[in-house]
């Protein structure tokens, strides 16, 4: 009788645990984005101070979420893109806080640069993880769309009436893709669990 391939079992178990952690993280990130959009659309238009807080919170939350993303990966995984993303997020949070003292257009420009850079990193991570598990194409599309959104935000930065509400669509699309990716990851979890049972 042929003995099970231990490396295959290990890989399957790692894939399942990583997929479960990422699924939870994606649902959490989607929930945050939805709440953020609701706050923007209901309160930010009439409360300038609250709008400024929301401006800063978004990249700050991305830093926290990226740390959870790092923890979701197996020890052997390359985590350089996530650490780069953390550094970019911290710099962006500080830069947005400073830019808001000058004006909304300046803050929008900083935000646009962040959207482009983080979108690129998300795209790279999605392509890399696609080799190991399903459910990553929504993240790949989201990364590409984030880069395009960043360009659009930059072009609109000095348009009259532009404010944090302009970013609501960006966050809403992000929530949609996170939910879609979370559901897609269930396929990886079920398939990897089935492989482990057979072995």
N, C-alpha and C positions, 0 to 999 in steps of 0.2 A: 504493500500500500504506500502510495506516495505521500511523504510528509508535507505539511503546509509550508509555504514560503513565509518565513518569519518576517522578512523585510516588507512583504506585501501586506501582512496583517498589521504591522506597525504603521505603514503608510495609510492604510484604510482607517485605522483608529485615529490617527492624527488628522486625516481629512475630515472625519466626522466631527471631532471636537472643534476644529477650526471653523468648519461650516456652521456649527451650532452657535459658537461665540459670535461669529460675524452676523448671523441671522438676528440674534438678539440686539447686537449693536446697530444694525441697519434699521430695525423697527424703532429703536430708541432715537436714532438720529432723525427718522421720519417724523416721529411724534414731536420732537423739539422744533423742527422746521414748521410743522403745522401750527403749533402754538405761537411761534414767532410771527408767522404770517398773520394770524388772527389778531395779535397785539398790534402789529403794524397797521393793519387795515381799520382797526377800531379805535385805537388810541393815539397813534403816532401823528396823525394829521392835525390833531388839536393840542398836542402837548409836545413842544419842541424839545424840552429836557428829556422826556421819555424816549423820544425818537433818537436822540444822541446816545442814550444808554443802549438802545437796541442795535445801533450801529456798531458799538464796541463789543456787545455780547456775542454777536454772530461769529466773528473770527476766534474769539476767546473760547467759545464752546467747541469749535472745530479742533482746537489744540487738545482739549480734554478728551474728545472723542477719538482723536488719533492715538492718544496714549492707550485707550482701551483697544484700539485696533492692533497696536503693537503687542499687547498682552494676548490677543486672540491667536497670534501666529505661533507655530511651533518654534522651539529654540533654534533650530537649524535654519530657519527662514531668514532671508536677507531683509533687514529692517531699515536699511539706509534711506529709502524713499520716505518712510514714515517719519523718521527723525528729521529729515530735511523739511518735511511738511510742518512738523512741530515748530522748528526754528522760524519758518516763514510765517506761521500763524502768530507766534509771539511778537515778531517784528511788526506784523500787520496790525495787531491789537494796539500796540503802542503808537504806531504811525497814524492809525485812524483817530486815536484819542488826541494826538497833537494836531492833526489836520482839521479836526472839527473846530478847533479854536480859530482857524483861519476862515473856514466856511464849508458848506456842504459840497460844493464842486471839488474841493481839494480832497475831502474824505471819499467822495465817489471815485476819484482817480486812484487813490490808494486801494480801495475795494476792488476796482477793476483789475489792477495788477495782481492782487491776491487771487481773484477768481481764475485768472489765466494760469498762474503758476500751480495752484492747487488742482485745477482741472487737468493739467499736464501730468501731475503726479498720480492722480486718480486713474488716468488713462493708462499710464505705465503699469500701475499695480494691477489693474483689471486684466491687462494683457498677460502679465506674469502669472496671476492666479488662475487664469483660464486654462493653463496647462495642467492644473491640479484638480480643479473642481468646476462644476457648472455654476450658473447663476451670476456670471461676471459680465455678460454683455450689457446689461443695463448700466453697470458702473462704467464700462468703456464708453458707451454713448453719452452718459452723464458727464464724464470727464471732458469729452470733446465739446459737448454743449456748453459746459462751464467756461471753456476757453473762448467760445464764440460770444457768450454772454458778457464776459469780461471786456471784450472789444466793444460791444454794444454799450455797456455801462460807461466806458471811457468816452465814447463819442457823444453820449447824452449828458455827460457831467455838467456842462455849462448851459444846458437847456433850461430856460425859466420854468420854475415849478418842480424841478427834479429834486427828489429827496429820498429818504429811506423807503418810502412806499414804492419807489421804482424797483427796489430789490425784492419785492414780494413775489413777483413772478419767478425770479431766479430761485428763491428758496422753495417755492411751491413745486417747481419741476424737480428740484433735488429730493424733496420728500417722496414724490411719485417714483423716482428711480430707486430710492432706497427700499421702498415697499416692494417694488417689483423684484429687486435683487434678493430680498429676504425670502420671498415666496419661491424664487428660482433655486435658492440654496437648499430648499427641502428635497429637491431631486438628488442633489449630491449626498445629503444625509441618508436618504432612503437607499440609494444605490450602494454606498459604501458600507452601510449596515448589513445589506444583503450579502455583499462579498465576504464580509467578516464571518457571517453565520455559515456560509458555504465552506469556508476554510476550516 
